[in-house]
């Protein structure tokens, strides 16, 4: 995997049209992003996904740019650790969606670190969470645990978009949704016309994909 060099292409980003462009035109690496998550290219034409991208891309670009400027070294280390653990670099965007690369973030529910592990889940993967140490804030240790957890789930789901959603709603809920839907088709599972999955989980995957398309297209230059 190529290492990432700190080069924020703010001029390039500012020159991109913010409204009216198709996903295919605006995000040239959209196929790579979708394929890394085992999603067919034609999902870029899904009307609900297109609407989500159009409504949120301006804010998400600003948020991504701000986070990378403030926490570039965390992003770089995260990519390094993903490579060392034989994981796709695209998984970084799961972490980004969880924490905006803020390793000290702790949610109201008690989830913490770059990957927002709950204490019990963290301890299941040999991460210390106590008064004296919180390994969820350690990029190396937490990323190793996250890759192990995600890889384990993906052995069951065999599609990374399902695994990403399971990371949000839990593997049991994901399995239940697939069973109720009678399919694991992304267009069915994410449709606003059904309730197989929580709205939060539907939005979660769309956020990951949008951040990934932004990141892969505009903000890093590969060395």
C-alpha positions in Angstrom: 0.0 0.0 0.0 1.2 3.5 -0.8 1.9 5.8 2.1 0.1 9.1 2.2 1.9 12.4 1.9 0.4 15.4 3.6 -0.9 17.4 0.7 -4.3 19.0 1.2 -5.5 19.9 -2.2 -7.7 22.8 -1.0 -7.4 24.7 -4.3 -8.5 21.6 -6.2 -11.3 21.0 -3.7 -12.5 24.6 -4.0 -12.6 24.5 -7.7 -14.9 21.5 -7.8 -18.6 22.3 -8.5 -20.6 21.8 -5.3 -24.0 21.3 -6.9 -25.5 19.5 -9.8 -22.7 17.1 -10.8 -23.3 13.4 -11.0 -21.4 11.1 -8.6 -19.6 9.7 -11.6 -18.4 13.1 -12.8 -17.5 14.6 -9.4 -15.9 11.6 -7.8 -13.7 9.9 -10.3 -12.7 7.1 -7.9 -16.2 6.2 -7.0 -15.9 2.8 -8.6 -12.8 2.0 -6.4 -14.7 3.0 -3.3 -17.8 1.0 -4.1 -15.9 -2.0 -5.3 -13.8 -2.1 -2.1 -17.0 -2.3 -0.2 -18.3 -5.1 -2.6 -20.9 -2.7 -4.0 -21.7 -2.8 -7.7 -20.9 0.3 -9.7 -24.5 1.0 -10.5 -25.2 1.9 -6.9 -23.9 5.4 -7.9 -27.3 5.8 -9.7 -29.4 4.9 -6.7 -31.7 7.9 -6.3 -31.6 8.0 -2.5 -27.8 7.8 -2.4 -27.6 10.5 -5.0 -29.8 12.7 -2.9 -27.8 12.0 0.2 -24.6 12.9 -1.6 -26.0 16.1 -3.1 -27.5 17.3 0.3 -24.4 16.5 2.4 -21.2 16.8 0.2 -20.5 20.4 1.0 -20.6 19.9 4.8 -18.7 16.6 4.6 -15.9 18.1 2.5 -15.4 20.8 5.0 -15.5 18.4 7.9 -13.1 16.0 6.2 -10.7 18.8 5.3 -10.7 20.2 8.9 -10.1 16.8 10.4 -7.2 15.9 8.1 -5.6 19.3 8.7 -5.8 18.9 12.5 -5.1 15.1 12.7 -3.0 14.2 9.6 -0.5 12.3 11.6 -3.2 10.1 13.1 -4.6 9.5 9.6 -1.1 8.5 8.4 -0.5 6.2 11.3 -4.0 4.7 10.8 -3.2 3.9 7.2 0.1 2.4 8.2 -1.5 0.1 10.8 -4.2 -1.0 8.3 -1.4 -2.0 5.9 0.5 -3.8 8.6 -2.6 -5.8 9.4 -3.2 -6.7 5.7 -6.4 -4.6 5.6 -7.8 -2.4 2.9 -6.9 1.3 3.3 -10.6 2.0 2.6 -11.4 0.8 6.1 -10.0 4.1 7.4 -13.3 5.7 6.4 -15.2 3.6 8.9 -12.9 5.0 11.6 -13.4 8.5 10.2 -17.1 8.2 10.3 -17.0 6.9 13.9 -14.6 9.5 15.3 -13.4 12.1 12.8 -9.9 10.7 13.7 -10.3 12.0 17.3 -8.6 9.3 19.3 -9.7 10.8 22.6 -13.4 10.9 21.7 -15.8 9.2 24.1 -19.5 9.1 23.3 -22.4 9.5 25.7 -22.9 5.7 25.4 -19.3 5.1 26.5 -17.8 4.2 23.1 -14.3 5.5 22.8 -11.3 6.0 20.6 -10.7 6.1 16.8 -13.0 3.1 16.2 -15.5 3.9 19.0 -15.3 0.6 20.8 -17.6 -0.1 23.6 -15.7 -1.2 26.7 -16.9 -4.8 26.6 -16.2 -5.2 22.9 -12.8 -3.6 23.4 -11.9 -6.0 26.2 -13.0 -9.0 24.0 -10.2 -8.0 21.7 -7.6 -7.6 24.5 -7.8 -3.8 24.7 -7.4 -2.4 28.2 -10.2 -0.1 29.4 -9.8 0.8 33.1 -8.8 3.7 35.3 -5.2 3.5 34.4 -5.2 2.8 30.6 -7.6 3.0 27.7 -6.1 1.2 24.7 -9.0 2.4 22.5 -7.1 5.7 22.2 -4.0 3.8 21.0 -3.9 3.9 17.2 -1.8 0.8 16.8 -3.7 -1.4 19.3 -7.2 -0.2 18.5 -6.7 -0.6 14.7 -5.4 -4.1 15.1 -8.5 -4.9 17.2 -10.8 -3.2 14.7 -9.3 -5.2 11.8 -9.7 -8.4 13.7 -13.3 -7.6 14.6 -14.2 -6.5 11.1 -12.5 -9.4 9.4 -14.2 -11.8 11.8 -17.6 -10.4 10.9 -16.8 -10.3 7.2 -16.3 -14.1 7.3 -20.0 -14.3 8.1 -21.3 -11.6 5.8 -18.8 -11.9 3.0 -19.5 -8.4 1.7 -17.8 -5.4 3.2 -20.9 -3.1 3.0 -22.8 -5.6 5.2 -19.9 -5.8 7.6 -19.7 -2.0 7.8 -23.3 -1.7 8.7 -23.0 -4.6 11.2 -20.3 -2.5 12.9 -22.9 0.1 13.5 -26.0 -1.9 14.3 -24.5 -5.2 15.5 -24.1 -8.5 13.6 -27.3 -10.0 15.0 -29.4 -7.1 13.9 -27.7 -7.2 10.5 -28.5 -10.9 10.1 -32.1 -10.3 11.1 -32.4 -7.6 8.6 -31.1 -9.8 5.8 -33.5 -12.6 6.8 -36.5 -10.3 7.0 -35.7 -8.7 3.6 -35.0 -12.0 2.0 -31.9 -10.5 0.4 -28.7 -8.7 1.1 -29.2 -6.4 -1.8 -27.9 -2.9 -0.8 -30.7 -1.2 -2.6 -33.3 -3.1 -0.6 -31.6 -2.8 2.7 -31.0 1.0 2.4 -34.4 1.9 0.9 -36.4 4.5 2.8 -39.5 2.4 2.0 -38.7 -0.3 4.6 -37.6 -0.7 8.1 -35.3 -3.7 8.0 -32.5 -1.6 9.3 -32.4 1.5 11.6 -32.3 4.8 9.8 -29.0 5.5 11.7 -27.4 2.4 10.1 -28.7 3.3 6.6 -27.2 6.8 7.0 -24.0 5.3 8.5 -23.1 3.4 5.4 -23.9 6.4 3.1 -21.6 8.6 5.3 -18.8 6.1 5.0 -19.1 6.0 1.2 -19.3 9.7 0.8 -16.3 10.3 3.1 -14.4 7.7 1.1 -15.2 9.2 -2.2 -14.2 12.6 -0.9 -11.0 11.3 0.6 -9.9 9.2 -2.3 -10.6 11.9 -4.9 -9.5 15.2 -3.4 -7.5 15.4 -0.2 -4.6 13.1 -0.5 -1.8 12.7 -3.0 -0.4 9.2 -3.0 3.4 9.0 -2.8 
